[in-house]
C-alpha cells in the first residue's frame, strides 16, 4: 500500500487543524509549518485566492457554469477557449453563446481538428467505432495549440475523452478547467458509477480482471 491513504482516512485532522490527531502517515506531516505555500507562483496564488472566493460566495447556490464565469471574471480573463468533443457540438454552441452574453470573447476548437485518419496512430479499420468508413482521430495536442495561438487565458474542457483530456491539459499554455467529463454510458455524470458501485454497477469492482481476462 502507498504511504498516503487519505481516501481511507476518517480523522480528517487537516480540515479541523487538530494537528495532534494527524495519522502517522498523513501527508500534512510533511508540511506542518505551511511551507507548501512556496510551491505557488504569484499567478498561482492569485488563482487560489480567487477560487476560494468563488467557492465561498456561491457555495451550494451557483452552478459550475456560473462558478466558471465568476472565476474568469475575478481573474480578469477576457478571452476564453473551449476544447470540446464533436459529440457535444450543440452543448459547445450553447456554452459559447452564454459566455459571450456575459462579456467574454470565446474561441472554440473541436476535437477532430486536422481531420486526420485514426490510421495515423495505428488504429486498424476493425478497431474503429464505425468500421468501413473514414474516422478522424481526436487531436487534443493540436486542439490545445490552436487555442494557444489564439491567446486564450482560460481553457474550458467540454467532454474530451479519457486520455485525450490529459493531452489537452499537458499542451495548454492557459489554465484549464473541466466543465463536462465524458461518460457516454452515464449521460456525462461519471460519479454515478461510484454511487451505484454496490448496486447496479457492481461490475466496476472487477472490471480490469474481467475486461482483460486476468486470473
N, C-alpha and C positions, 0 to 999 in steps of 0.2 A: 504494500500500500504506500502511496506517496506520503510525503511528510505532512502536507497540509490537507486537512479533512474538513474544511469549512462547510461543505454540503451536508455533513453528518452532525455538525455541532448543534447543541441545544442550549448552550450557555449565552452566546452572542454578547459577550462582555465588551466587544469592540463597539457595540451600539450604546451600551449603558455606561461605558467608560469605567467599569469596575475592574480595574487592572489587576487586582489581587485574585480575580476569578478566571483569568486567562488560562485556557488549557495549555499543557506543556508544549504542544506542537502548534500553537496558534501563531500565524504569520505576523500578528501585531507585535509579538515579542521582538521581531527583527527591527522594529521602528517605533519603539515606545516613546521616544523623545521628539516625535514629529518631524524627523529628518526626511521623511518621504516627500515633503513639500519641495525639496531640492530637485526632485525628478521633473518638475514642471517648468517649462519656459514661461516667459512673461505672457505670451499669447495663450498658452495652455491654462495659465492661472485665470486669465480673463474668461476663457471658455468655462472653466469650473465654476467661477463666480456667477456668471450669467445663467448657467444650467441650474445651479442651486436656487436662484431666484425664480426661474421658470417653474421649478418643482413646487416651491412654497406658495407662489401666487396662485397657481391654478390647480393645486393638489386635489385630486378626486373630482374636479369640475371641468377642466379643459381636456379636450380630446388630444390625441397625439398630433393631429394636423394643426390644431391651434397652438400646441406647445412648440411645434417645429417653427411656425411663423413667429411666435413670440421670441424664441431663441435667436432666430435670424435677425429680427428687428433689433433686439438688445445688443447683438454683436456688431450691428452696423453693416451687415451683409446686404448688398443690394442686388447682386446677380447670383441666382440660384441655378444649379444644374439638377436635372432629373435623369438618372440612369434607369431605364425601365425595360421590362420584359415585353416582348412582342405580344404575349398573351394578355397583357394588361394595357394595351394601347388606348382603350377607351378611358380607363381609370387615369392614365397619364394625361390625357387631354383635359379631363375634368380638373385634375390636380393643378396642371399648369394654368388653367383659367382662374382658379381660386387664388393661386399665388399672385398672378398678375393683377387681379382685382384688389389685392391687398398691397399693391405698390411695388412688387418685386419684378425684376427683369428675369426671364426664365429661358434657359436653353435646355431642351430635352433631347436625349440621344437614345435610340433604340438598340437593343442587344444585337440585332442582326446587321449592324452597320458593316459595310465592306462586302456583304453578300458573298462570303467565301464558303465553298462546299465543306462539309464535315470531313470529306476525304483528306483535307489538308492536315487534319490532326489524327489521321489514321483510322477513322470510323468507316467500317465496311457498310455497304448498302443494306445488308441484312441486320445491321446494328442500329439503323436509323429508327426514329419514331415512326416514320412513314416510308418504308422501303419502296423502291421503284420510282422515286421522284427526287428532284433536286431538293436538298435540305441544307440550308445555310447554318454554319456554326455560330454559336454565340461568341461575341468578340469583346469581352469585358475590358481587356487591356486597351484596345483602340477606343472603346466607348469612353473610358476614363480620360484617355489622351485627348480626345476631341473636346471634352469639357475643360481640360487643362488649357487647351489652345484658346478657348472662348473666355478664359479668365474667370470661371465661376468661383465664388467664395465659399459656398457650401453645396455639397452634392447630396441629393436625396435618392436613396435606393428604393426602387419600386418593383419588388418581386423577382429579382435576379435569382437564378438557380444556385443551389448549394455549390460552392467551389468557384462559380463564376463571380459571386459576390465577393469572395476572398480576393480574387484577382483584381476586381474593380477597386477595392479598398487599397490594395497594395500599390496600384498605379495612380490613384487620385492624389493630386497635389493639395487639393482643398480638403478640409474636414468632411467626413462622411457620416450621415445619419440614416438609419433604416426606417422607412415608413411602412413597407409591406415586406414580410418574409414569405418566400414562396413555399406553398404547401398545396399542391393541386388536389390532394385527396381530402383535405380538411378545410377547403374554402379559404386558404391562406391564414389559417388560425392554428399554427403548429403546436401551441401549448395544449391543445385539446388532446394530443397524444399522451401527454403527461396525466391529464385529468382522467383519461379513460384507460390508463395503463393497467389497472387492476379490474377492468370491466370488459368493455367491448374490444379493447385493443391490447389484450394480454400478450399478443404475439410480439410486441416490441421487446419483451424480456429475452426472447430467444432469436431475435431477428437475424443477427450475424451468423449464428450457428445454423439456422435453417436455410437462410438465403445462400450461404456459401458451402452448405453440406459438410459442416465440420462435425467431427466426432465428439 
